[in-house]
Amino acid sequence: MTAGRRVADVVVLGAGISGTSVALRLAERGVAVTLVDAGLPGRATTAGAGIISPFGLAPGDTDPRWTRLVDAAVARYPGLLRDLGDDATTRADYAIVDEVVVAADEEERGALAALAARAAERDPGGAAGEAPVFLEGRELRERWPAVDPDLQGLLLAGTARVDGHALTAVLLDAAVRSGVEVVPGRAELRRAGSRAIVEVDGAPVVADTVVIATGAWSASMLTTVGVPTSVTADRGQIVHLAARWLPTERLPVLKTFAGPYVIGFSGGRIVAGATHETSPDHDAEVRAGDQRTVLQDALRVAPGLTTARIVETRVGLRPASADGFPLVGRSRLDDVFVATGFGSWGLTLGPLLGEVLADQVVGGPVHPVADLVDPLRVPVAVPEGAPGE
């Protein structure tokens, strides 16, 4: 190897959930992989609340390929964690806890009924064999003791929660054990004819193939490699609370039609979120106004959290594509692939689409969803509302 140069079959740029998943799956196929990450503040995976849900809340039809993709991604999680080792489920704090969507007025109650019908039509037997169940008053409080009892709820089975930051660490550990070389530093990509050249902190990285998985920072690289649909940074602020008097480890994900959500994790931890705001300057600082918004929204649906202690606040920059669908596949350059544009679906879709892209890179079978997430596609209709984070 020439001094200052690194050599690999594939260099993956970005060690978030998608980049780390791609790197691991390639290494398991015997590919020499270098994984580069700049460690910038605001990575979506680190801040993401951790909802793994097949249910969006927006009405209307969606592409059936999208529905199948999300269902497959949710179903993949238990097997994924088993593959990652005996302690992976515990480390990632993964659990299937179901979800409760709440309605505050007549309009939202109508939306709740429509959601129940869509969920039943999508899965007539109900996820995990359970049909949607309406909850009110005492039944609702039994599921979520801190919730406003005047709300109406709909229980949907099959939703899980996961600590995205911890899961990425588990994936990264597995990738390193499989032979992935991790290189800290800021990558730059430029075009040389029909090929791409990568430099990390000024030093060239020699590789046959490049994977762009730089999340909300992908825009300039996508332009360089001829991807017509770019990404923007969707800023989200999320608050972590301590409420040790609640059975947080088994609380369902609590969701609203307006967007706010509340999630329980092990050890009395509660996560409440989240704001949405386009951030051209990639601002990852905590803001007082956003803090107030998140807390007010959470306490409106769960007033029993009033005495919860604020533990920390995180800010993540979600990579949002123009049409809401991920960008996963080959670019205009034959040696460059991309895995970005997940928006709020990163934790749900990242691991599965990482496997899909790894198959593409090594010339494996084309996945049925490839056209839907093709980076070179003409933008299509925005998919059904995101699961939360």
Beta strands, then each sheet from edge to edge (+ up, - down):
strand 1: 6-13
strand 2: 33-37
strand 3: 51-52
strand 4: 95-96
strand 5: 99-103
strand 6: 133-136
strand 7: 152-156
strand 8: 160-161
strand 9: 181-184
strand 10: 187-192
strand 11: 195-200
strand 12: 203-212
strand 13: 231-242
strand 14: 253-256
strand 15: 261-265
strand 16: 269-273
strand 17: 277-278
strand 18: 309-321
strand 19: 327-330
strand 20: 336-340
sheet 1: 9+ 2+ 1+ 12+ 11- 10+
sheet 2: 9+ 2+ 1+ 12+ 20+ 19-
sheet 3: 3+ 8- 4+
sheet 4: 6+ 7- 5+ 14+ 15- 16+ 13- 17+
sheet 5: 6+ 7- 5+ 14+ 15- 16+ 13- 18+
end
